[in-house]
Amino acid sequence: MEIKIKKVDLEKIKALRKKAGLSLEEMARLLGYESQNGYYYLEIGRGKFPAETLAKVADILEVSINELFFENKITKMAKEQTA
């Protein structure tokens, strides 16, 4: 059995932000942070992206929110039952 776990792709968010020509400070301001540190900590994984913030990031970067995730596929071994 295979289980898919979605995780926020921090490297992709950073790459998309840079491609869009946005600095950490600009991104933080667009998201309503008083300083760049609040956003910076999210982008480096020191904090977790709230769903609402992630939706705003997708809008700012003009991508689907699904593009900000990657999937880990985990294979779960079924235990064999003997009678």
VEXKE-131297 format. One line per field, with one value per residue (C-alpha): residue number from 1; x, y, z. Coordinates in Angstrom, 1 decimal. Example, Ala and Ser with C-alpha at 12.3 -4.5 7.8 and 13.67 -1.06 7.14 Angstrom:
! VEXKE-131297
i	1|2
xx	12.3|13.7
yy	-4.5|-1.1
zz	7.8|7.1
END
This chain:
! VEXKE-131297
i	1|2|3|4|5|6|7|8|9|10|11|12|13|14|15|16|17|18|19|20|21|22|23|24|25|26|27|28|29|30|31|32|33|34|35|36|37|38|39|40|41|42|43|44|45|46|47|48|49|50|51|52|53|54|55|56|57|58|59|60|61|62|63|64|65|66|67|68|69|70|71|72|73|74|75|76|77|78|79|80|81|82|83
xx	0.0|1.3|0.6|1.2|2.2|2.2|4.7|5.3|8.2|10.2|12.9|10.3|8.7|12.1|12.9|9.5|9.9|13.3|12.1|9.3|12.0|10.7|13.0|12.3|11.4|8.9|7.3|7.0|5.3|2.9|1.9|1.4|4.5|6.1|9.6|11.1|12.0|8.5|8.3|12.0|11.5|8.6|10.7|13.6|11.3|11.8|8.0|5.0|3.1|-0.4|-2.9|-4.1|-0.6|0.3|-2.8|-1.6|1.9|0.4|-1.6|1.4|3.6|0.7|0.7|-1.7|-1.5|-0.8|2.4|3.8|3.8|5.7|4.7|6.5|5.5|5.7|5.2|3.5|4.2|1.1|1.7|1.1|-1.4|-1.1|-3.9
yy	0.0|3.4|6.6|10.0|12.8|16.4|18.8|22.5|22.8|25.6|25.5|25.9|28.9|30.5|29.9|31.2|34.3|35.0|34.4|36.9|39.4|39.7|40.3|38.8|42.2|42.8|39.4|40.0|43.4|41.9|39.3|41.9|41.2|44.2|42.9|40.3|38.0|36.7|35.5|34.5|32.0|30.4|30.2|28.4|26.0|27.5|28.0|26.3|28.1|28.8|27.7|31.3|32.6|29.8|30.7|34.4|33.2|31.3|34.3|36.6|34.2|33.5|29.8|27.1|26.4|22.7|23.8|24.8|21.2|18.1|14.5|11.9|8.4|6.0|2.3|0.6|-3.1|-5.3|-7.8|-11.3|-13.1|-16.8|-19.1
zz	0.0|-0.9|1.1|-0.3|2.1|0.8|2.2|1.4|-1.1|0.5|-2.1|-4.9|-3.1|-2.7|-6.4|-7.6|-5.3|-6.8|-10.4|-9.7|-8.7|-5.1|-2.2|1.2|2.4|-0.5|0.0|3.8|3.1|0.6|3.2|5.9|8.0|9.8|9.0|6.7|9.5|9.9|6.3|6.2|9.1|7.1|3.9|5.6|7.5|11.0|11.2|9.5|6.7|7.8|5.1|4.5|4.1|1.7|-0.4|-0.5|-1.5|-4.4|-5.5|-5.3|-7.2|-9.7|-9.3|-8.2|-4.4|-5.4|-7.1|-3.7|-2.5|-3.2|-2.4|-0.4|-1.3|1.5|0.9|3.8|4.0|4.7|7.4|6.3|8.4|9.0|10.1
END
